[in-house]
């Protein structure tokens, strides 16, 4: 079983922009009660991801590559709410990969950074451009942003 342990933060300023080149992500969410099912296209590749309920900052996660056209068809016909569109920037710092997401569309104006950890209590050195931690705030889950976009708060 895959396990995701991740912290999320709001991003401050523009210092991070010079550290990486972004890649476009488009993703949608299928309606479920107990878990999160995400369909995503990154570049020219499609993915299906299933995530279990969160316990603290951890949850089970399973991700599979699928045909890109299947992913696009699922986003068009099965996903609810607006699609999540964002540029993702991957920044390596002190042995960790920070993923900075700059949202577009109905979530424009939101910039978040997340970092995946080995352990929940892992000590991390925060970059200067990291702001408030929002790991425990479900409004910042991408699946929530698809239902209740940032610009509607």
Secondary structure, DSSP 8 states (H G I E B T S, - for coil): --EEEEEEEEE-SSGGGGG--EEEEEEEEE--SSSEEEEEEETTEEEEEEE---BTTEEEEEEEEE-HHHHHHHHHHTEEEEEEEEEEEEEEETTEEEEEEEE-GGGTT-EEEEEE-SSTT------TTEEEE-TT-GGGSHHHHHHS-GGG-
